[in-house]
Amino acid sequence: MQVLYRCCCGLDVHAKTAVACLIKDGGKQTRTFSAMTDDLLALADRLTAAGCTHVAVESTGVYRKPVFNLLEGVLEVVPVNARHVKAVPGRETDVRDCEWLADLLRHGLLRPGFIPPLEIREIRELTRHRQTSVKEQTALANRMQKLIESANIKLGQAATDVPGVSGRLILRAPADGETDAARPAEFARAPQAQGRRTAEVAGRAAHEVATLRPLGVAPPARRSRGGHPPRRRADRGGGA
């Protein structure tokens, strides 16, 4: 079979170790390195000193990233899909894994995977981190809205953004010991009078919950404008 690379290497990367098989002029040298940075740099120096030009690495999740980052620019790293390589039967140990990778790479039988350049990888990491942060922020805002609604605090009617400046100030006032129930309404940024009145009602509800819940006392029931408790709707279903 035709030999494409006279000196190449196969790497079987794990969480704690990296087994390397160096093939040079038909001879094989196998050695195990730890996954620490110093040992990986020693591996790169050893391969460079031996005249190795190509290295095959299985794309095993995040484990291959430190190896790829340290060997990139020094050697030609060939990422390989582990599913394609493991389809070959008869391999049971890490030593045989890296030897099989080196043999396939030496004869050009590996299909390399695609890894974008460093600039694109950095931008991709930033965009994914921003997307995750936005999702976490939205989930936190929804949990906060659900919690205050379950306590009958109608803060969402006074502040369009509950985790915003006005919403946080209204909720912070009773927690800081504010005794005046109308005081949190001054923190509302709504210019309309209706917004002020709604903020005052929300502030009173927040004040009641903050002062009565720790004492084990339920807040008083809301009354209608006529001074009577709100009527409960009768069941619309037909009785027996």
C-alpha positions in Angstrom: 0.0 0.0 0.0 1.2 3.5 -0.9 2.8 5.5 2.0 2.0 9.2 2.0 3.7 10.3 5.1 7.1 8.9 6.1 6.9 10.2 9.7 3.5 10.7 11.3 1.8 10.1 14.6 -1.5 8.9 16.0 -2.9 10.2 19.3 -5.6 8.6 21.5 -6.7 11.4 23.8 -8.5 10.9 27.1 -9.3 13.0 30.2 -6.0 12.2 32.0 -3.7 10.7 29.4 -2.7 10.9 25.7 -1.2 7.8 24.1 1.0 8.7 21.1 2.3 6.2 18.5 5.0 7.6 16.3 5.7 5.9 13.0 9.0 6.7 11.3 10.3 4.7 8.3 8.1 1.8 9.3 9.2 1.7 12.9 6.7 2.3 15.7 7.4 4.1 19.0 4.5 4.3 21.6 4.5 6.4 24.7 1.9 7.7 27.1 1.8 11.3 28.2 -0.4 13.0 30.8 -3.0 15.5 29.8 -1.2 18.3 31.6 0.2 21.2 29.6 3.9 20.5 30.4 3.6 16.9 29.1 1.7 18.0 26.0 4.4 20.5 25.2 7.0 17.8 25.7 5.0 15.7 23.3 5.1 18.5 20.7 8.9 18.9 21.1 9.4 15.1 20.8 7.4 14.9 17.6 9.1 18.0 16.1 12.5 16.6 16.9 11.7 13.3 15.3 10.6 15.1 12.1 6.9 14.3 12.4 4.8 16.3 10.0 1.2 15.1 10.6 -0.7 14.0 13.7 -4.1 12.3 13.7 -6.3 13.0 16.8 -9.7 11.6 17.5 -12.4 14.3 18.0 -13.5 13.2 21.4 -15.4 16.2 22.7 -13.5 18.8 24.7 -10.5 16.5 25.4 -9.0 17.1 22.0 -9.2 20.9 22.3 -6.1 21.4 24.5 -4.1 19.0 22.3 -5.2 20.7 19.1 -4.5 24.2 20.5 -1.0 23.3 21.6 -0.1 21.4 18.4 -1.7 23.9 16.0 0.9 25.9 14.2 3.7 23.4 15.0 2.4 20.3 13.3 -0.4 19.5 10.8 -3.2 18.2 13.0 -5.8 15.9 11.4 -9.0 15.7 13.4 -10.8 12.4 12.9 -14.3 11.3 13.7 -14.1 8.6 16.4 -17.1 6.8 15.0 -15.5 6.3 11.7 -12.3 4.9 13.2 -14.0 2.7 15.9 -16.0 0.9 13.2 -13.0 -1.3 12.6 -13.1 -4.4 14.9 -10.4 -5.9 16.9 -9.1 -2.8 18.8 -9.4 -3.0 22.6 -6.5 -1.0 24.1 -5.3 2.6 23.9 -2.0 1.5 22.4 -3.8 -0.3 19.6 -6.0 2.7 19.1 -3.2 5.1 18.5 -1.3 2.5 16.4 -4.3 2.0 14.2 -4.7 5.8 13.8 -1.0 6.2 12.8 -1.3 3.4 10.3 -4.4 4.8 8.7 -2.8 8.3 8.6 0.4 7.0 7.1 -1.4 5.5 4.1 -3.9 8.4 3.7 -7.0 6.4 4.7 -8.4 9.0 7.2 -11.0 11.5 6.3 -10.1 14.7 8.2 -12.7 16.7 9.9 -13.2 20.5 9.7 -12.0 22.8 12.4 -12.4 26.5 11.6 -9.5 28.9 12.0 -8.6 30.5 15.3 -10.3 33.8 14.6 -13.6 32.1 13.8 -13.4 29.9 16.8 -13.0 32.8 19.1 -15.9 34.7 17.6 -18.0 31.5 17.9 -17.2 31.1 21.5 -18.2 34.7 22.2 -21.5 34.4 20.3 -22.4 31.1 22.1 -21.5 32.6 25.5 -23.7 35.6 24.8 -26.6 33.4 23.6 -26.3 31.4 26.9 -26.2 34.5 29.0 -29.3 36.0 27.3 -31.2 32.7 27.9 -30.2 32.7 31.6 -31.3 36.3 32.0 -34.7 35.7 30.4 -35.2 32.6 32.5 -34.4 34.6 35.7 -36.8 37.4 34.7 -39.6 34.9 34.1 -39.0 33.2 37.5 -39.0 36.6 39.2 -42.3 37.6 37.5 -43.9 34.3 38.5 -42.8 34.6 42.1 -44.1 38.1 42.6 -47.4 37.3 40.8 -47.9 34.3 43.1 -47.6 36.7 46.0 -50.2 39.0 44.4 -47.8 41.8 43.8 -48.9 43.4 40.6 -45.6 44.9 39.8 -45.8 44.1 36.1 -48.6 46.6 35.8 -46.4 49.4 37.1 -43.1 48.6 35.5 -42.8 47.2 32.0 -39.5 45.6 33.0 -39.7 43.9 36.4 -35.9 43.3 36.7 -35.3 46.9 35.5 -34.4 49.9 37.6 -38.0 50.8 38.8 -39.0 47.2 39.5 -35.9 46.5 41.6 -36.2 49.7 43.6 -39.9 49.0 44.4 -39.0 45.5 45.6 -35.9 46.6 47.4 -37.7 49.3 49.5 -39.7 46.9 51.8 -36.7 44.6 52.1 -34.6 47.5 53.3 -37.1 48.2 56.1 -39.2 50.9 54.5 -42.4 51.2 56.6 -44.3 53.7 54.4 -46.3 51.6 51.9 -46.6 54.6 49.5 -42.9 55.2 49.4 -42.1 52.6 46.7 -44.4 54.4 44.3 -41.9 57.2 44.1 -39.5 54.9 42.4 -41.7 54.3 39.4 -40.4 55.9 36.3 -43.9 55.9 34.6 -44.9 59.5 33.7 -48.6 58.9 33.7 -50.7 59.2 36.9 -52.2 55.8 36.3 -48.7 54.3 36.4 -48.1 56.0 39.7 -51.3 54.7 41.2 -50.5 51.2 40.0 -47.0 51.4 41.4 -48.4 52.5 44.8 -50.7 49.5 44.9 -47.9 47.2 43.9 -45.7 48.9 46.6 -48.3 48.3 49.3 -48.7 44.7 48.3 -44.9 44.2 48.4 -44.9 45.9 51.8 -47.6 43.6 53.1 -45.9 40.5 51.9 -42.5 41.6 53.2 -43.8 42.4 56.7 -46.4 39.8 57.3 -45.0 36.7 55.7 -42.0 36.3 58.1 -44.5 36.6 61.1 -46.7 33.7 59.7 -49.6 36.1 59.1 -51.3 36.1 55.7 -51.9 39.5 54.1 -55.4 40.8 54.2 -57.7 39.9 51.4 -58.2 42.4 48.7 -61.6 44.2 48.7 -63.6 45.6 45.9 -64.3 49.3 45.5 -67.6 49.0 47.5 -65.7 47.7 50.6 -67.0 44.1 50.2 -64.9 41.0 49.6 -64.8 40.0 45.9 -67.5 37.6 44.9 -66.5 34.1 43.8 -67.8 33.0 40.5 -70.4 30.2 40.6 -69.6 27.0 38.8 -71.1 27.0 35.3 -71.3 23.3 35.1 -74.8 21.7 35.5 -75.5 20.1 38.9 -76.8 16.6 39.3 
